Amino acid sequence: MWDDGNSLGPKEIHSYLTRVMYNRRNKFDPLWNSLVLGGVKKGPKGEEKYLGMVNMIGTHFEENHVATGFGNHLAIPILRAEWREDMTFEEAVKLVEKCLLVLLYRDRSSINKFQIAKITTEGATIYPPYSLKTYWGFSHFENPAQGAVGSW
């Protein structure tokens, strides 16, 4: 909160970050990041939840679920199909774990460790990092090109 009683909520901070990223893009010196911003602000309409994303060229949007990088291609379709407004925290964690497992199996160079954060009006809770259980003994993992048909 500022000295004059005003405070920036997640929407205002997201707007600021959008301008920063767009400004750097226009100077041909982009910040090579994709930013996800989430928060909850107490307002006249009650709790206002916010989740937004801005990429390195300043493209931005707000949505109920966002992903960056490879997750835009593989996790977003899963989230669109299975996400519900009334999900419990445990159900949401299971859905995120499912998305991360798909991403991990598709990009083996990624790490099998991640961290969950929960944002409420009381503040943010960051849980300790943990790993997903994976199984790499499938025969198709041993020889992924076997049976593949290509045009080359």
Rosetta silent file (secondary structure, phi, psi, omega in degrees, C-alpha in Angstrom):
SEQUENCE: MWDDGNSLGPKEIHSYLTRVMYNRRNKFDPLWNSLVLGGVKKGPKGEEKYLGMVNMIGTHFEENHVATGFGNHLAIPILRAEWREDMTFEEAVKLVEKCLLVLLYRDRSSINKFQIAKITTEGATIYPPYSLKTYWGFSHFENPAQGAVGSW
SCORE:     score description
SCORE:     0.000 S_00000001
   1 L     0.000  138.696 -179.971    0.000    0.000    0.000 S_00000001
   2 L   -84.243  171.043 -179.448    1.243    3.462   -0.884 S_00000001
   3 L   -63.265  -26.035 -178.008    1.307    6.492    1.437 S_00000001
   4 L   -89.861    6.991  177.700   -1.865    7.861   -0.149 S_00000001
   5 L    91.025   -6.192  178.258   -3.890    4.712    0.630 S_00000001
   6 L   -85.398  151.261  175.866   -3.804    3.316   -2.899 S_00000001
   7 L  -141.002  151.801  177.688   -2.512   -0.142   -3.647 S_00000001
   8 L   -92.131  129.402  175.246   -1.756   -2.069   -6.803 S_00000001
   9 L   -94.111 -179.171 -179.075   -3.662   -5.274   -7.317 S_00000001
  10 H   -60.987  -34.851 -179.744   -2.683   -8.172   -9.563 S_00000001
  11 H   -66.262  -40.861  179.839   -4.480   -6.658  -12.563 S_00000001
  12 H   -68.774  -39.550  178.307   -2.570   -3.382  -12.262 S_00000001
  13 H   -66.150  -39.295  177.202    0.772   -5.160  -11.828 S_00000001
  14 H   -62.347  -41.646  177.970   -0.004   -7.329  -14.873 S_00000001
  15 H   -62.018  -42.918  178.127   -0.752   -4.197  -16.884 S_00000001
  16 H   -62.059  -46.905 -179.450    2.563   -2.667  -15.800 S_00000001
  17 H   -63.444  -33.975  176.527    4.518   -5.826  -16.708 S_00000001
  18 H   -61.131  -43.957  179.930    2.805   -5.889  -20.107 S_00000001
  19 H   -68.179  -36.689  177.190    4.061   -2.390  -20.812 S_00000001
  20 H   -61.989  -48.408 -178.076    7.573   -3.248  -19.632 S_00000001
  21 H   -65.430  -41.056  179.983    7.751   -6.288  -21.922 S_00000001
  22 H   -67.097  -40.126  178.258    6.261   -4.409  -24.894 S_00000001
  23 H   -60.289  -47.018 -179.786    8.621   -1.465  -24.351 S_00000001
  24 H   -65.294  -35.477  177.197   11.678   -3.738  -24.353 S_00000001
  25 H   -62.846  -42.657 -178.634   10.422   -5.491  -27.479 S_00000001
  26 H   -68.436  -20.296  175.894   10.119   -2.137  -29.281 S_00000001
  27 L   -89.320    5.982 -177.592   13.720   -1.332  -28.370 S_00000001
  28 L    57.738   33.242  177.232   14.763   -4.636  -30.022 S_00000001
  29 L  -139.772   63.147 -174.063   16.090   -5.783  -26.652 S_00000001
  30 L   -68.875  152.943  169.689   13.333   -8.057  -25.316 S_00000001
  31 L   -83.112  117.825 -172.085   13.415   -9.707  -21.935 S_00000001
  32 L   -80.334   67.314 -179.251   13.401  -13.386  -22.921 S_00000001
  33 L  -140.988  156.472  164.505   10.733  -14.445  -20.435 S_00000001
  34 L  -115.849  130.358 -175.069    7.101  -15.371  -20.244 S_00000001
  35 E  -111.643  135.349  173.931    5.495  -14.083  -17.066 S_00000001
  36 E  -115.157  129.329 -179.024    2.503  -15.526  -15.243 S_00000001
  37 E  -126.012  125.826  177.524    0.855  -13.334  -12.648 S_00000001
  38 E  -129.407  151.834  178.324   -1.825  -14.504  -10.259 S_00000001
  39 E  -176.183  171.988  177.220   -3.454  -12.886   -7.290 S_00000001
  40 E  -132.522  133.410  179.218   -6.565  -12.132   -5.303 S_00000001
  41 E  -127.139  134.414  174.235   -7.721   -8.642   -4.401 S_00000001
  42 E   -78.340  124.022 -178.147  -10.470   -7.681   -2.006 S_00000001
  43 E  -133.383 -174.117  179.946  -12.725   -5.289   -3.831 S_00000001
  44 L   -64.940  -23.166  179.197  -16.250   -3.874   -3.692 S_00000001
  45 L   -95.097   12.347 -176.304  -17.541   -7.044   -5.385 S_00000001
  46 E    97.701 -150.118  178.817  -15.790   -9.329   -2.881 S_00000001
  47 E   -74.212  126.468  176.599  -12.741  -11.386   -3.765 S_00000001
  48 E  -109.947  106.216  178.615  -11.525  -10.711   -7.282 S_00000001
  49 E   -80.324  146.464 -178.297   -9.336  -13.580   -8.530 S_00000001
  50 E  -143.938  135.912  173.973   -6.871  -12.818  -11.281 S_00000001
  51 E  -143.918  122.010 -178.218   -4.610  -14.893  -13.494 S_00000001
  52 E  -140.266  165.747 -179.183   -2.786  -13.406  -16.444 S_00000001
  53 E  -141.003  143.722  173.393    0.166  -14.045  -18.706 S_00000001
  54 E  -136.591  136.676 -179.252    2.486  -11.827  -20.749 S_00000001
  55 L  -100.411 -174.864 -172.320    5.152  -13.063  -23.155 S_00000001
  56 L   -67.043  -17.503  178.899    8.462  -11.573  -24.253 S_00000001
  57 L  -104.617    7.515  175.515    6.918   -9.357  -26.942 S_00000001
  58 L    92.478    2.654  174.843    4.189   -7.941  -24.715 S_00000001
  59 L   -68.462  131.609 -174.078    1.304  -10.118  -25.865 S_00000001
  60 E  -141.323  155.899  174.507   -0.929  -10.530  -22.845 S_00000001
  61 E  -162.905  163.862  173.347   -4.212  -12.043  -21.755 S_00000001
  62 E  -121.126  145.164 -173.546   -6.087  -13.153  -18.685 S_00000001
  63 L  -158.406  169.172  176.723   -7.709  -16.564  -18.363 S_00000001
  64 L   -74.285  -22.165  177.296   -8.797  -19.177  -15.823 S_00000001
  65 L  -150.561  138.598 -179.378   -5.702  -21.244  -16.645 S_00000001
  66 L  -134.501  160.079  175.506   -2.457  -20.328  -18.377 S_00000001
  67 L  -149.307  159.653  177.710    0.739  -22.086  -19.400 S_00000001
  68 L  -123.439  163.697  174.947    4.022  -21.061  -20.949 S_00000001
  69 L    59.612 -134.290 -178.420    6.418  -22.710  -23.363 S_00000001
  70 L   -62.973  -26.861  178.681    5.689  -26.323  -24.251 S_00000001
  71 H   -62.029  -27.655  176.196    2.734  -26.245  -21.843 S_00000001
  72 H   -59.914  -32.934 -175.749    0.852  -23.991  -24.277 S_00000001
  73 H   -89.526  -36.400 -173.594    0.733  -26.895  -26.719 S_00000001
  74 H  -108.535  -33.762 -175.487    0.207  -29.903  -24.441 S_00000001
  75 H   -86.824  -37.142 -177.373   -1.160  -28.746  -21.076 S_00000001
  76 H   -58.876  -43.110  177.008   -3.727  -26.147  -22.137 S_00000001
  77 H   -59.990  -37.328  177.773   -5.927  -28.684  -24.015 S_00000001
  78 H   -66.803  -44.553  179.395   -5.997  -30.892  -20.895 S_00000001
  79 H   -62.705  -41.654  179.360   -6.824  -27.915  -18.685 S_00000001
  80 H   -63.375  -35.539 -177.684   -9.600  -26.771  -21.032 S_00000001
  81 H   -77.955  -33.518 -169.569  -11.144  -30.247  -21.013 S_00000001
  82 H  -115.305  -10.960 -178.120  -10.926  -30.986  -17.281 S_00000001
  83 L   -74.338  140.539  174.990  -10.815  -27.673  -15.379 S_00000001
  84 L  -132.124  150.492  179.109  -13.920  -26.611  -13.416 S_00000001
  85 L   -64.067  -32.038 -174.480  -14.627  -23.424  -11.473 S_00000001
  86 L   -95.940   21.763 -179.601  -15.641  -25.411   -8.375 S_00000001
  87 L   -66.707  143.409  171.783  -12.501  -27.594   -8.134 S_00000001
  88 L   -78.472  166.942  179.015  -11.000  -28.189   -4.718 S_00000001
  89 H   -61.140  -41.713 -179.261   -7.332  -27.429   -4.155 S_00000001
  90 H   -64.339  -41.080  177.484   -6.524  -31.162   -4.108 S_00000001
  91 H   -64.324  -39.949  179.359   -8.359  -31.750   -7.408 S_00000001
  92 H   -65.142  -39.903  178.228   -6.523  -28.819   -8.987 S_00000001
  93 H   -63.646  -42.777  178.104   -3.158  -30.185   -7.830 S_00000001
  94 H   -60.941  -39.709  178.699   -3.997  -33.602   -9.342 S_00000001
  95 H   -66.603  -42.193  177.344   -4.893  -31.914  -12.643 S_00000001
  96 H   -63.508  -41.274  177.914   -1.639  -29.924  -12.658 S_00000001
  97 H   -61.453  -39.627  177.821    0.292  -33.118  -11.877 S_00000001
  98 H   -62.118  -44.990  178.498   -1.393  -34.831  -14.828 S_00000001
  99 H   -62.368  -44.450 -178.660   -0.382  -31.958  -17.126 S_00000001
 100 H   -66.992  -33.735  177.251    3.185  -31.945  -15.827 S_00000001
 101 H   -65.488  -43.065  176.289    3.467  -35.709  -16.263 S_00000001
 102 H   -60.475  -45.021  179.869    2.413  -35.404  -19.914 S_00000001
 103 H   -63.765  -39.696 -179.528    4.945  -32.601  -20.395 S_00000001
 104 H   -65.155  -43.906  179.564    7.689  -34.598  -18.692 S_00000001
 105 H   -66.936  -27.505 -179.440    7.130  -37.679  -20.863 S_00000001
 106 H   -86.029  -19.943 -178.487    7.166  -35.522  -24.024 S_00000001
 107 L  -136.697   84.576 -173.678   10.308  -33.575  -23.092 S_00000001
 108 L   -65.473  -15.502  178.557   12.703  -35.816  -21.216 S_00000001
 109 L   -76.317   -8.668  178.047   15.266  -33.029  -20.878 S_00000001
 110 L   -78.758  167.285 -176.954   12.975  -31.329  -18.357 S_00000001
 111 L   -96.995  148.490 -176.443   13.299  -31.899  -14.635 S_00000001
 112 L   -93.158   34.174 -179.163   10.924  -34.064  -12.624 S_00000001
 113 E  -134.954  135.895  178.717   10.630  -31.624   -9.731 S_00000001
 114 E  -149.845  175.272 -174.341    8.183  -28.776   -9.260 S_00000001
 115 L  -137.098  141.074 -179.339    6.574  -26.581   -6.644 S_00000001
 116 L  -105.978  140.131  173.532    2.957  -25.577   -5.996 S_00000001
 117 E  -124.744  140.000  177.873    1.828  -22.144   -4.795 S_00000001
 118 E  -119.171  126.586 -177.143   -1.649  -21.317   -3.491 S_00000001
 119 E  -112.927  124.837  176.704   -2.812  -17.704   -3.553 S_00000001
 120 E  -132.423  179.277  177.493   -5.686  -16.504   -1.358 S_00000001
 121 L   -67.441  -21.819  177.841   -6.740  -13.183    0.162 S_00000001
 122 L   -77.410  -17.960 -179.939   -4.725  -14.128    3.256 S_00000001
 123 E   138.912 -168.592 -179.046   -1.553  -14.362    1.175 S_00000001
 124 E  -105.680  137.540  174.270    0.503  -16.853   -0.790 S_00000001
 125 E  -115.537  122.551  178.673    1.476  -20.305    0.432 S_00000001
 126 E  -108.699  118.948 -177.383    4.399  -21.945   -1.331 S_00000001
 127 L   -85.330  156.888 -179.165    4.622  -25.679   -0.762 S_00000001
 128 L   -65.006  152.106  178.792    7.919  -27.582   -0.732 S_00000001
 129 L   -65.588  148.473  174.590    9.192  -28.995   -4.035 S_00000001
 130 E  -149.544  167.232 -177.118    8.440  -32.612   -4.859 S_00000001
 131 E  -111.382  150.051  173.893    8.847  -35.067   -7.719 S_00000001
 132 L   -86.105  149.203  174.855    6.292  -37.025   -9.705 S_00000001
 133 L   -81.453  128.851 -179.528    6.553  -40.788   -9.955 S_00000001
 134 L  -124.806  160.569  176.959    7.419  -41.799  -13.488 S_00000001
 135 L  -132.963  118.790 -176.934    7.861  -45.093  -15.289 S_00000001
 136 L  -109.722   16.213 -176.538   10.317  -45.300  -18.177 S_00000001
 137 L   -89.508    6.008  178.426   10.163  -49.062  -18.776 S_00000001
 138 L   -64.632  141.282 -176.974    7.684  -48.956  -21.658 S_00000001
 139 H   -63.547  -30.792  179.327    9.011  -50.729  -24.750 S_00000001
 140 H   -69.873  -22.481  176.105    8.247  -47.725  -26.951 S_00000001
 141 H   -73.974  -29.320 -178.479   10.570  -45.619  -24.817 S_00000001
 142 H   -71.957  -38.016  178.685   13.440  -48.031  -25.529 S_00000001
 143 L  -139.022   79.635 -173.244   13.115  -47.751  -29.321 S_00000001
 144 L   -67.121  -20.536 -178.097   10.785  -44.855  -30.128 S_00000001
 145 L   -86.486  -10.548 -178.137   11.462  -44.964  -33.886 S_00000001
 146 L   -65.414  127.820  178.979   10.438  -48.610  -34.256 S_00000001
 147 L    81.907   -2.872  179.087    7.291  -48.846  -36.335 S_00000001
 148 L   -76.556  136.929  178.977    7.350  -45.149  -37.122 S_00000001
 149 L  -114.336  127.812 -179.348    6.464  -44.310  -40.672 S_00000001
 150 L  -127.598  173.289 -179.001    7.761  -41.091  -42.138 S_00000001
 151 L   -95.607    4.980 -176.270    7.817  -39.341  -45.461 S_00000001
 152 L   -88.840    0.000    0.000   11.618  -39.128  -45.640 S_00000001
